[in-house]
């Protein structure tokens, strides 16, 4: 099973407000940057959508070393998801995205690692910058 590295970040201007996300997938010397956004969303939705959209482009099962400054995403994946599934996502925020995450992650082994945001990690900083740029684009109606 190939091991890939995934750095993700999400941003919103207001909560809710226009938002953006970014994922950076790396495998050996290859790197793919994905970005997107929505005109009316929340930061947590963008954080999770970055993971989902990045996983969707993987063409085969992979071990995914995920790095995010979102405790919501990391703890959701590593700790809370099993119980959320058992209770069919009752009283869970963003159940649509968590279900989508379950679908697109089922063939992968995802291990989430929390990284401190704005602490000099180059990949995390790039993700943050690109996610904010997307949020500003959506704020301007682009």
Secondary structure, DSSP 8 states (H G I E B T S, - for coil): -EEEEEEEEEEEEETTEEEEEEEEEEETTEEEEEEEEEEEE-HHHHHHHHHHHHHHT--S-EEEEEEES-HHHHHIIIIIHHHHHHTTTTT-TTHHHHHHHHHHHTTSEEEEEE--TTSS-HHHHHHHHHHHHHHHHHHTT-
